[in-house]
Amino acid sequence: MQSENYIARVYERFSGGNFYDQALLVTWFLVIGLPMQGLTPFRYLFIMYFLSFFLFDTRNVVIGAVKAWWLWPFRIVALLSVFWSPYASDALRSSALLILSAVVITVVAARFTPQQLIRCVMIACSIIVVYILMQNIPIERGAGFGSKNYAALFMLTGFVLAAGVALNPNELKQLRWMGALMMPVFVHQVVSANSTTALFMLVASASLVFGMRVFFLDTRQVRHLSSLLVVMGLMVVMISLYAIIIFVDREVVDAFLGRFGKDTTFTGRTALWQEAGNQIAMRPYLGVGLDGFWQYDVGSAQTLNENDHKPYGTELTFHNVHLEVMVHLGLVGYATFLLGLVSSVWLTLKRLLTHYDMPAVTFCTTIVVSLIMSMMESSLWSAFNLQGFLFFASGAVFARGERRRHVGNLVARDAVPA
């Protein structure tokens, strides 16, 4: 009598990109991160490279695009704003860049693991800090980035990722040592930038990344949940205080920032915010359209330039991503933008609370820092921006869940007596 066959499907865990894929990803981050002239052609070459995966890895990438569906409504509204923006050609170009940025996020999230993403961005930030140290312009004057706050934000991001790599027990030993060695370098650059905002975020992010490492990795079973909530609550209060205090008590702001020699108008941001409120009141639902405000022939925009002693025609920002989106795309566009923010936050928090791994801790820390900075900077809605990429890529990569690849079938037969 013939024995019965039993067939089992065999899987292996998703391993992400190989060494060459990761090297290219580091190069991509340098291309969008370094403030150097002549990099635009390389950006378009990389975009073609990412688009090619829709042909060579179609199923994987399309599934990633579907899983990250919440990225697309905002891009669609931005594209539709071509019909009401007074600068339709500029709006079309900017909306195309926003769509391409979502394509890149989708492809990278589909082809790399969270650990590889953190690793590659950390290496890129390490190269960027070497570039800053080689500049004749100190980081306090921008170091070639045009703004010390923007340069300090890069260094802050580098610190968080270096800490995430150094504290990850599953990372390569050599990379853990690299992360540990780069942490004080990033800290020194943040302090040297003389940016009160970045300094606050440095303290807050260090508390978060080390605190969450202890509670979510070192203590797998939390017996005293109330104690955990108290500690996490204190962290949230600390990282939120600086953002909240801006809108609460001017006397406290005056006294506190005066100790650091800072202007309580936040280098003219309050005037920008007031004008943003005026623009939103005039066009509350659809806004002025993408690229419809910061133009050379918009009187109110040039008045802000003049008051801030900026050259005529300078393209400023409102230093608040929420106001930026509402001015340009109205409440309709902001609702879709908020959908992307909330989805990315939820997926990252869900990963942290269910898997307790260091990549989730690191991405959660970058998200908290980005949310606080979104009250003072507009980088989250930029097309190719490292901070915006990390924020939305965290949600896109965790949306894929646990991934595995089918490698074959295992056939077993009953033992047959001799």
N, C-alpha and C positions, 0 to 999 in steps of 0.2 A: 504494500500500500504506500503510495507516494506521500511524503511529508507535506504539511501545509506551510505556505509562505506567508510571512508577516513583513509588511513594508512600512518603514518609518521615515518620515521626511527629516533631513538633517539640515540645521541652520548654523550660521556663524554670526557673531555680532558685527554690526556695521563698523568698519575700520576707518572710514573717511578717506581723505586724500593721501596720496603717497608723498614722498619727500619732495619730488619735483613740483607737485601740485601746491604744496605748502610754501615752497620757495617762490612760486609765482604769486601766491596770495600775499606774501610779505611785500613783494615788489609792487603789487597793486596798492597796498596801503601806503607805501612810500610815494607812489605817483599821486595819490589824492591828498597826502598829508604834507609833503614837503613844499614850502613856498618858493619854488624855483621856476624860472622862466623856461619855456620850451617843452613842458611836460604834457601839454594838451594832446599832441598826436599819439602819445603813448596811452593816454586815457581812452581814446577812441579805439586803439588797437586792442586794449584789454576788454572793452565793451563787446567788440566783435568776438573775442575769445569766449566771454561768458555766454553770449548769444548762441555760440556754436553748440553748446550743450543741450539746447532744445532739439538739436538734430541728432547728436551722438548719445545723449542720455535722456531721451524724451520722456519716458515713463516716470523716472525719478524726479525730474525737474517739474513736470506738469503736476504731479502729486504735491510737490512742495508749493507750487503756485496756488493750488486749490486749498491746501492746509493754511496758507497765509492769505486767505481771501480778504482779510480785513485791511491789507495794505492798499488794495486797489480802489475803493470808493473815493478816497481823497484825491488820488491821481486822476480819476475820471472827472471829478468836479473841477480840478485844476485845468484839465484839457478843455472842458466845456466853457471855461471862463474866457476862452478866445472870442466867444460871441458877444461878450459885453465889456471886455477890456479895451480901453482906448488905444492900446499898443498891442494889437493882435499878433504881429510877427514875434515880438518879444515874449508874449504869453505862450505862443506855440512852442518856441524854443525851450522856455523854462519848464513847461509841462512835459515836453518830451524827455528832458533830463530827469525830471521826477519819476517818470515811468521807467526810464532806464535804470535809475537807482534802485527801484523796487525789483526789477529783473535781476540785478546783480545780487541783491539781498537774498532773493529766492534761490538763485543758483548756488551761491556760497552756502546757504543753510542746507541745501539738498546734498551737497558733495563733501561737506566737512562736519566733523563732530564739534560739539561745544568746546571741548578741551583744545582742539586744534585751532579754533577761531581765537581763543584767548591767547594761546601760545604765539600765533602769527602776529597778532596786533601788538603784543608785548615786545617781540623782536623788532617790529617796525618802529615802535616808540623809542626803543633803545638806540636805534640808528638815528632817529630824529633828534634825540638829546645830544648825540655826538655832533650833529650838524649845528645845533644851537651853540654848543661850546666852541665851535670853530669860527663863529661869526664875530666880527668886530663890534657889532651892535649887541649890547647886553640884553638879557631877557627882560629887564625892567623897562627897556624901550622897544620891546617887541621882537627882537632877535630875528628880524626879517619876516615875521608873521603879520606885521602891520598893527598889532595890538598885543600889549602885554597880557591882557586877560585871556586872549585866544591862545597865546603860547603857554600860559600857565595852565589852561584847561587841558592842553595836550600832555603836559607833564603830570597833572593830576590823574589823568586817564592812565598814563604809563605806570604811575605808582600803584593804582588799584590792580591793574593787570599783573604787574610784577609780584605783588603780594599774593594774588590769586594763584600764580604759578608756583611761587616759593612754598605756599602752604598746602599745595595739592599733593597728597600722598601717592596718587596714581600717575603723577607726571614723571618724565625722565629726570634722573638725578642731576645731570649736567644742566638742564634747563632750570631746575629748582635752585641750584647754586647761582645761576645767572640772574634769576629773579631776585634772590636775596641780595646780591651785590648791586643790582640796579636800584633797589628801593631807596637807599640813602641818596643816590644821585638825583632821582626824581624829586625827593623831598627838598634837597638843596635848591633845585631850580624853582620849585614852587615858592619857597621862602624868598629867594632872590628876586622873584618877579614883583615883590612888594604889592601883591594883590590881596586885599582883605577877604574878598569873596573866595578866592582860591585857597587861602589859608584856612578859612572856616571849613571849606569842603574837604581839605586834607585831613583835618582832625576828625571830622564826621565820618569820612570814608574809612580811615584807619580803624575807628571804633567799630564800624559795621563789619568790615571784612574779618577782623580778628575776633570780634564778639560772635559773629555767626559761625565762624569756624569752630569755636569752642562748643557752642550749643547745638549745632546741627551735625557736626562730625565727631567731635570728641565725646559728646554725651548723646548717645543714640536714644536712650530711654530717659525721658525727663519725668521724674517723679513729682516734682513740685512745679506744676504748671504756672501757678501764680507768680513764683519767683521769676520764671522765664518772661512772663508778660511784663513784669515791672522793669526788667533789664531792657527788653526790647522797646518798651514805652519810653524809657529814658533816652535811648538812642534816637527814637523818632523825634522827641522833643528837641534834642540837641541839633539835629540836622534841619529841623523846621524853623527854629527860632529866628535865624537870620532872615529867612524869606518872609516870615510873618511880621516881624518887627518893622519892616519897611512900610507896611500899610497901617500900623496901629498907633504908635506914639512917636511923634516927631521929636519931642524933647529927649526921649531915650535915645533915639537915633543920633541926634546932635551930640549928646554927651559921650555916647559910646564911640562913634566914628571919629570924634574929635581927638580921642586918645591916640588914634592911628594917623592923625593928620589928614583925614579924608574929608572930601566935600560931601555934605549931606544931600546934595542934589544928585549924587551918584553920576558925576560927570555929565550932567544934562539929561539924564534918563527921565526924570520926572516931566520935563517939557515934552519929550518924545511921547510919553505915555498919555499926557493930556491931549496932544494932537491926535493920537491914535483914537482916543475916546470920541473926539469930534468927528473923525472920519467914519467911525462905526455908526455913530448916531445918524449920519447923513445917508449911509447905504447899509442898513443893518443886515439884510438877508443874503445878498450876493456879493457885497463888497465892491471895490473898484475894479476887480479883475486882476489876474496875475500880472505882475510887473506894471501895475497901473498907478503906483504912487511915487516911487523913488525915481522920478524922471526929471530931466533938466528943465522942462517947461511946465512943471507942476509948481505953482507958486508957494503953497504951504510947505512942500518938501524943501525948496530952496531957502525958505525963511528959516527952517530948522538948521540947514547948513550954515547960513549966515550967523545965526545965534550961537552955533557951536564952533564958529571960526573955521569951518571946513570950506575947501574950494568949491566954487560953483559947479554943480553937476555931480557932486560926490553921492554915491549910492550908500546911504546909511541903512541902519535897521532900527526897529523900535525897541531893541534890546529886551524883547519879551515875545517868545514865539507864539503865545496865545493871542496877543494883540496883533501880531504880524499876520497871522492866518485870518483873523476876523476882519482886519482892514482890507485884505486883498480878496478873500473869498467869502466873507460874511458868515453869518451863523450857520448857513447850510454847509459851507466848506469846513467850518470849525467842528461841526458835529461829526463829519467823516474823519477829520484829523483826530478828534478825541476818541473815536472808535479804535483807531490804530494804536493810540497811546494806551488805552485801557486794556485792549487785547494783549499787547505785548507784556504789560505789567502782570496781568492775570496768569498768562501762560508761564512766565518766569517764576512767579510766586508758587504756582501749582507744582512746578518742578522741584522747587526748594523744599516744599512741605511734604513731598512724596518720595524723594530720592536722597536727600541729604548729601549731596556731593559738592565739591569745591567749585566746579564751573557754575553751578546755580548760585552759589554764594557770591561769586565774583560778578556775574551778570546782574544779580539783584543790587549789589553795591553801585555798579555803574548806572543802573536805572534810577536809583534814588538820587545820586548826584546829578544826573541829567534832568530829572524833574525839578529839583531845586534850582538848577542853573537856567531852566527854561523860563523862570520868572525874570531873569536878568539878561539872557542872551537868546538869539533867534536861530541857533545852529541846528536845532532838531528838525527843521523843515527844509534845510539845505539839501540840494540834490546829492552831491558827493562830499559828505562830511563824515569824519571818523566817529564823532560822538553820536550823530544820528544813525550811522550804520550800526554801531554796537547796540543802540537802544532797540531798534526794530529787528535786527538780526537775532537778538536773544529770543524774542517771541517766535520768530520764524523757525529757528532751529529746534526749539522746544516743542513747537506744534507738531513736529514729526513723531514725538514720543520715542519709545524704545524701538530701535530698528535692527533688523536682522536680514541676512541674505541666504536664500536657499542654495545649498551647495550640492545636494544630491539626495539619493534615497538609500536607506540601509535595509538590506534584505536579510531576514533571519529565517532559518529552517529548523524544524524539529529534529532532534537527534534520531538517527536511524540505527537500530541495533545491528551489530556486525553479523 
